[in-house]
Amino acid sequence: MDLLLRDRAALVMGGSSGLGLGIATALAEAGARVCLLARDAGRLAAAAERLRQASGAGVGTLAVDLAEPEAVGAAIGDIVERIGTPDILIGNGGGPPPGVATRFDPALWQAQAAKMLLPTMTLTDAFLPAMRERRFGRIIMVSSTSVVEPIPGLVLSNALRAALANWGRTLAREVARDGVTVNTLMPGRFDTARARALTEARAKDGLSVEDVRRRDIETIPAGRFGTPEEFGAVAAFLASPRAAYVTGTLIPVDGGLLG
Ligand SMILES: NC(=O)c1ccc[n+]([C@@H]2O[C@H](COP(=O)([O-])OP(=O)(O)OC[C@H]3O[C@@H](n4cnc5c(N)ncnc54)[C@H](OP(=O)(O)O)[C@@H]3O)[C@@H](O)[C@H]2O)c1
């Protein structure tokens, strides 16, 4: 199926690795111009070069720390310079650290709320007027199954991702008549750098990383972790004009985990 994405412009936050790179790859292969945003300039450059070679698409990069609100605001002009005003915004980035609800640290909550919520909101606010005027826009957030089923030991993820997802559902209704859709993807378990780091953090008390991994896999009905390519394919469909009637949703991409 032709996804009709040729000449569309996509900003992929957290696009240099893992799920973000999976999405950027699928969009570039479908013919979209892509701008990858992340912190590490070297990793960004390497990812962009691989993408250009694989797809022949135009790929720009931008080194920005999403935890710095001024830097996100200042990036708006640079994004437009790289790819024009985006038609597609992928709200993604690093996840919050592990933590439990009974150990409350207000400064940590404030910092993580700013990092998890404000960048996607700020960039949406910047690019939404042009999307509405064109009568085409796609805002897709990379979230987690924790929105529906809280994950023990990840209280920041459980709470803040639910907040962002419900912001998105509210926005979806407000712009549904303007050709702009807003959806949240909920990954289950994917084999990425972040997932490996979380697995390593949980490997203790006689359990090896492989033991933790095996236990995780046992909980997934599909019997395996997902791949960034599989995740990217779902996002590219949602980003395409083909998915015009899908908005305000929370979509699990989880091998059946939520059931
Ligand atoms: N993988 C899974 O199984 C899974 C499951 C549920 C939810 N998720 C969530 O999905 C999102 C992506 O996860 P992933 O597994 O793809 O992680 P990943 O492989 O670690 O990729 C994270 C991407 O975000 C960028 N990034 C991280 N912190 C950033 C910051 N402060 N500013 C700008 N860019 C930043 C990273 O590049 P730099 O480090 O260079 O900035 C990288 O490009 C995360 O929020 C994660 O919690 C993942």
Ligand as a Chemical Component Dictionary entry (heavy atoms), coordinates in Angstrom:
data_LIG
# 
_chem_comp.id                   LIG 
_chem_comp.type                 NON-POLYMER 
_chem_comp.pdbx_formal_charge   0 
_chem_comp.three_letter_code    LIG 
# 
loop_
_chem_comp_atom.comp_id 
_chem_comp_atom.atom_id 
_chem_comp_atom.alt_atom_id 
_chem_comp_atom.type_symbol 
_chem_comp_atom.charge 
_chem_comp_atom.model_Cartn_x 
_chem_comp_atom.model_Cartn_y 
_chem_comp_atom.model_Cartn_z 
_chem_comp_atom.pdbx_ordinal 
LIG N1  N1  N 0  11.633 0.013  24.435 1  
LIG C1  C1  C 0  10.559 -0.346 25.104 2  
LIG O1  O1  O 0  10.281 -1.542 25.310 3  
LIG C2  C2  C 0  9.612  0.713  25.626 4  
LIG C3  C3  C 0  8.434  0.304  26.281 5  
LIG C4  C4  C 0  7.569  1.256  26.766 6  
LIG C5  C5  C 0  7.870  2.605  26.625 7  
LIG N2  N2  N 1  9.022  2.976  25.987 8  
LIG C6  C6  C 0  9.295  4.411  25.870 9  
LIG O2  O2  O 0  9.474  4.767  24.517 10 
LIG C7  C7  C 0  10.404 5.855  24.432 11 
LIG C8  C8  C 0  11.540 5.475  23.488 12 
LIG O3  O3  O 0  12.179 4.356  24.067 13 
LIG P1  P1  P 0  13.362 3.561  23.339 14 
LIG O4  O4  O 0  13.309 2.197  23.913 15 
LIG O5  O5  O -1 13.292 3.769  21.881 16 
LIG O6  O6  O 0  14.633 4.318  23.962 17 
LIG P2  P2  P 0  16.096 4.568  23.350 18 
LIG O7  O7  O 0  16.496 3.484  22.423 19 
LIG O8  O8  O 0  16.931 4.830  24.560 20 
LIG O9  O9  O 0  15.918 5.917  22.501 21 
LIG C9  C9  C 0  15.622 7.132  23.134 22 
LIG C10 C10 C 0  15.817 8.253  22.137 23 
LIG O10 O10 O 0  15.488 9.483  22.780 24 
LIG C11 C11 C 0  16.623 10.355 22.781 25 
LIG N3  N3  N 0  16.603 11.109 24.038 26 
LIG C12 C12 C 0  16.677 10.602 25.300 27 
LIG N4  N4  N 0  16.651 11.602 26.192 28 
LIG C13 C13 C 0  16.551 12.752 25.484 29 
LIG C14 C14 C 0  16.513 14.125 25.840 30 
LIG N5  N5  N 0  16.558 14.545 27.120 31 
LIG N6  N6  N 0  16.441 15.059 24.846 32 
LIG C15 C15 C 0  16.403 14.677 23.553 33 
LIG N7  N7  N 0  16.440 13.393 23.156 34 
LIG C16 C16 C 0  16.519 12.446 24.120 35 
LIG C17 C17 C 0  17.824 9.416  22.650 36 
LIG O11 O11 O 0  18.978 10.053 22.104 37 
LIG P3  P3  P 0  20.066 10.816 23.058 38 
LIG O12 O12 O 0  20.323 9.902  24.212 39 
LIG O13 O13 O 0  21.237 11.067 22.182 40 
LIG O14 O14 O 0  19.392 12.090 23.481 41 
LIG C18 C18 C 0  17.250 8.401  21.656 42 
LIG O15 O15 O 0  17.259 8.935  20.353 43 
LIG C19 C19 C 0  10.884 6.119  25.860 44 
LIG O16 O16 O 0  10.134 7.165  26.429 45 
LIG C20 C20 C 0  10.587 4.816  26.563 46 
LIG O17 O17 O 0  10.430 4.972  27.946 47 
LIG C21 C21 C 0  9.889  2.068  25.494 48 
# 
loop_
_chem_comp_bond.comp_id 
_chem_comp_bond.atom_id_1 
_chem_comp_bond.atom_id_2 
_chem_comp_bond.value_order 
_chem_comp_bond.pdbx_ordinal 
LIG N1  C1  SING 1  
LIG C1  O1  DOUB 2  
LIG C1  C2  SING 3  
LIG C2  C3  SING 4  
LIG C2  C21 DOUB 5  
LIG C3  C4  DOUB 6  
LIG C4  C5  SING 7  
LIG C5  N2  DOUB 8  
LIG N2  C6  SING 9  
LIG N2  C21 SING 10 
LIG C6  O2  SING 11 
LIG C6  C20 SING 12 
LIG O2  C7  SING 13 
LIG C7  C8  SING 14 
LIG C7  C19 SING 15 
LIG C8  O3  SING 16 
LIG O3  P1  SING 17 
LIG P1  O4  DOUB 18 
LIG P1  O5  SING 19 
LIG P1  O6  SING 20 
LIG O6  P2  SING 21 
LIG P2  O7  DOUB 22 
LIG P2  O8  SING 23 
LIG P2  O9  SING 24 
LIG O9  C9  SING 25 
LIG C9  C10 SING 26 
LIG C10 O10 SING 27 
LIG C10 C18 SING 28 
LIG O10 C11 SING 29 
LIG C11 N3  SING 30 
LIG C11 C17 SING 31 
LIG N3  C12 SING 32 
LIG N3  C16 SING 33 
LIG C12 N4  DOUB 34 
LIG N4  C13 SING 35 
LIG C13 C14 SING 36 
LIG C13 C16 DOUB 37 
LIG C14 N5  SING 38 
LIG C14 N6  DOUB 39 
LIG N6  C15 SING 40 
LIG C15 N7  DOUB 41 
LIG N7  C16 SING 42 
LIG C17 O11 SING 43 
LIG C17 C18 SING 44 
LIG O11 P3  SING 45 
LIG P3  O12 DOUB 46 
LIG P3  O13 SING 47 
LIG P3  O14 SING 48 
LIG C18 O15 SING 49 
LIG C19 O16 SING 50 
LIG C19 C20 SING 51 
LIG C20 O17 SING 52 
# 
